[in-house]
Amino acid sequence: MTFIETEEQKELRASVSRLGERFNYIDYVLPKARRGEPLTELWNEAGKLGFLGVNLPEEYGGGGAGIYELALVQEELAAHGAGLLLVVVSPAICGTIIGKYGTEDQKQKWLTGLADGSKIMAFGITEADAGSNSHQIATTARRDGADWLLTGNKIFISGVDQADAVLIVARTEDSKTGKLKPALFIVPTDAENFVKTAMEMDIVEPDHQFMLFLDNVRLPADALVGEADAALMQLFAGLNPERILGAAMAIGVGRYALDAAVDFAKQRTVWKDPIGAHQGISHPLAQIKIELELAKLMMQKAAVLYDSGDDFGAAEAANMAKYAAAEAGIKALDQAIQTHGGAGLTKEYGLASMLGAARIGRVAPVSREMILNFVSQHSLGLPKSY
Ligand SMILES: Cc1cc2nc3c(=O)[nH]c(=O)nc-3n(C[C@H](O)[C@H](O)[C@H](O)COP(=O)(O)OP(=O)(O)OC[C@H]3O[C@@H](n4cnc5c(N)ncnc54)[C@H](O)[C@@H]3O)c2cc1C
């Protein structure tokens, strides 16, 4: 395992950073987010440059690199305030799962589009009555001849309006035991009896969340990804990248906030020296710098473990990275606002507008508390309370 980036990775970082600069937070992202419009121009450009599919196999138009590189793309964009929420979902979860477990036809049909960004796939696991307890999901897939019929509902699903399909986590009934087991289905967003309703979120962000209602949605046999009864393993293959990419986005947000705070602290003078000379300002910023670097190290460890094929080993690091990154990112933004004084709450700086989006990282894709549960039980061997 090495954390010294290759020349290729350094070049990738530099070119993604140039794109982030072009589509930066103040000039591009913030006005779009305030209007609730998706970052389509940035998405398309990132797709054309090969950034969105950097982790996908070369034979399907991807870059043939790993989750490390996709996390690098996300971190550098987010460091300009231009992180792309759907990167967490479309290439990271859906692209990974289809790349590992999809049929040749599914790969041909989806991966090239996911790689260049011309196709987007959302991901739907959360249900209102299950929440964090995804063992409790009730969306059910039933065989009807060669077809499948899907019935159930989902909540908080990001980007369905931009997506061509949603990778839905449902359950199939075991014909022998009658027990329900998770299975993954590609559901086109224009399927009959598939209804999406936008949720009224109170976050300034370009992407929207949706409730989904599926009422006997008819799907062909090849909508099923992988085996109907190996789905837990298949799900894990997508969830670790999701956590690593969530961490990357939070670290990028933290870097953006820290840079803004440092710039301001160097210039703003209300006594004889710039406010950055006061340790009440400089020490919290130094502390945040350390916490962001530590979170990034854990994210890199998780990505390297994952790319080496160690799904189970990556799970602990991916959870810890997501936890540490979300906490550091939120703290960085809060301290950036404090460093700016009143200016931190003005529209001009746009920092307060970022709070809701940064706060997502503490709740999704897995909440802070569920990560602490994971670490208590799996890393420390403590008993489960629920
Ligand atoms: C902006 C946004 C985008 C999202 N995008 C997607 C998406 O694209 N696809 C998707 O499938 N989902 C998505 N989600 C859903 C997200 O994954 C869930 O919100 C998250 O997993 C938490 O579930 P919940 O909201 O039902 O909270 P709940 O499960 O109701 O939990 C509420 C609180 O109780 C705590 N809690 C619950 N159980 C325990 C326990 N055993 N011990 C300690 N504390 C506990 C939680 O940590 C949380 O603080 C998104 C959510 C948001 C906010």
The ligand as a Tripos MOL2 file, in Angstrom:
@<TRIPOS>MOLECULE
LIG
   53    58     1     0     0
SMALL
NO_CHARGES

@<TRIPOS>ATOM
      1 C1        -29.7920   14.5150    0.7200 C.3       1 LIG1
      2 C2        -29.9750   13.0430    0.8410 C.ar      1 LIG1
      3 C3        -29.7310   12.2450   -0.2570 C.ar      1 LIG1
      4 C4        -29.9610   10.8580   -0.1910 C.ar      1 LIG1
      5 N1        -29.8050   10.0870   -1.3190 N.ar      1 LIG1
      6 C5        -30.1300    8.7690   -1.2780 C.ar      1 LIG1
      7 C6        -30.0800    7.9710   -2.4680 C.ar      1 LIG1
      8 O1        -29.7070    8.4440   -3.5500 O.2       1 LIG1
      9 N2        -30.4600    6.6770   -2.3950 N.ar      1 LIG1
     10 C7        -30.8680    6.1010   -1.2190 C.ar      1 LIG1
     11 O2        -31.2040    4.9160   -1.2260 O.2       1 LIG1
     12 N3        -30.9450    6.8350   -0.0780 N.ar      1 LIG1
     13 C8        -30.5840    8.1440   -0.0730 C.ar      1 LIG1
     14 N4        -30.6500    8.9070    1.0760 N.ar      1 LIG1
     15 C9        -31.1500    8.2910    2.2980 C.3       1 LIG1
     16 C10       -30.1010    8.1260    3.4000 C.3       1 LIG1
     17 O3        -29.2520    7.0530    3.0820 O.3       1 LIG1
     18 C11       -30.8660    7.9420    4.7320 C.3       1 LIG1
     19 O4        -31.4530    9.1980    5.0400 O.3       1 LIG1
     20 C12       -29.9650    7.4990    5.8440 C.3       1 LIG1
     21 O5        -29.4990    6.1780    5.6140 O.3       1 LIG1
     22 C13       -30.6700    7.5500    7.2160 C.3       1 LIG1
     23 O6        -31.9160    6.9380    7.1600 O.3       1 LIG1
     24 P1        -33.2130    7.7220    7.7020 P.3       1 LIG1
     25 O7        -33.2350    9.0770    7.1180 O.co2     1 LIG1
     26 O8        -34.4140    6.8670    7.5040 O.co2     1 LIG1
     27 O9        -32.9490    7.8760    9.2680 O.3       1 LIG1
     28 P2        -33.4340    6.9080   10.4260 P.3       1 LIG1
     29 O10       -33.0320    5.4990   10.1400 O.co2     1 LIG1
     30 O11       -34.8720    7.1700   10.6970 O.co2     1 LIG1
     31 O12       -32.5720    7.4380   11.6400 O.3       1 LIG1
     32 C14       -32.8860    8.6490   12.3460 C.3       1 LIG1
     33 C15       -31.7800    8.8770   13.3840 C.3       1 LIG1
     34 O13       -31.6990    7.7640   14.2850 O.3       1 LIG1
     35 C16       -30.3900    7.2320   14.2750 C.3       1 LIG1
     36 N5        -30.4640    5.7660   14.4510 N.ar      1 LIG1
     37 C17       -31.2190    4.8760   13.7340 C.ar      1 LIG1
     38 N6        -30.9820    3.6250   14.1500 N.ar      1 LIG1
     39 C18       -30.0510    3.7130   15.1320 C.ar      1 LIG1
     40 C19       -29.3800    2.7630   15.9610 C.ar      1 LIG1
     41 N7        -29.5790    1.4600   15.8550 N.pl3     1 LIG1
     42 N8        -28.4620    3.2320   16.8480 N.ar      1 LIG1
     43 C20       -28.1850    4.5650   16.9590 C.ar      1 LIG1
     44 N9        -28.8010    5.5020   16.2190 N.ar      1 LIG1
     45 C21       -29.7220    5.0770   15.3130 C.ar      1 LIG1
     46 C22       -29.8050    7.6170   12.9220 C.3       1 LIG1
     47 O14       -28.4010    7.6230   12.9490 O.3       1 LIG1
     48 C23       -30.4020    9.0000   12.7210 C.3       1 LIG1
     49 O15       -29.6280    9.9400   13.4100 O.3       1 LIG1
     50 C24       -30.4100   10.2830    1.0320 C.ar      1 LIG1
     51 C25       -30.6150   11.0970    2.1430 C.ar      1 LIG1
     52 C26       -30.4160   12.4600    2.0680 C.ar      1 LIG1
     53 C27       -30.6900   13.3130    3.2740 C.3       1 LIG1
@<TRIPOS>BOND
     1     1     2 1
     2     2     3 ar
     3     2    52 ar
     4     3     4 ar
     5     4     5 ar
     6     4    50 ar
     7     5     6 ar
     8     6     7 ar
     9     6    13 1
    10     7     8 2
    11     7     9 ar
    12     9    10 ar
    13    10    11 2
    14    10    12 ar
    15    12    13 ar
    16    13    14 ar
    17    14    15 1
    18    14    50 ar
    19    15    16 1
    20    16    17 1
    21    16    18 1
    22    18    19 1
    23    18    20 1
    24    20    21 1
    25    20    22 1
    26    22    23 1
    27    23    24 1
    28    24    25 2
    29    24    26 1
    30    24    27 1
    31    27    28 1
    32    28    29 2
    33    28    30 1
    34    28    31 1
    35    31    32 1
    36    32    33 1
    37    33    34 1
    38    33    48 1
    39    34    35 1
    40    35    36 1
    41    35    46 1
    42    36    37 ar
    43    36    45 ar
    44    37    38 ar
    45    38    39 ar
    46    39    40 ar
    47    39    45 ar
    48    40    41 1
    49    40    42 ar
    50    42    43 ar
    51    43    44 ar
    52    44    45 ar
    53    46    47 1
    54    46    48 1
    55    48    49 1
    56    50    51 ar
    57    51    52 ar
    58    52    53 1
@<TRIPOS>SUBSTRUCTURE
     1 LIG1         1 GROUP 0 **** ****
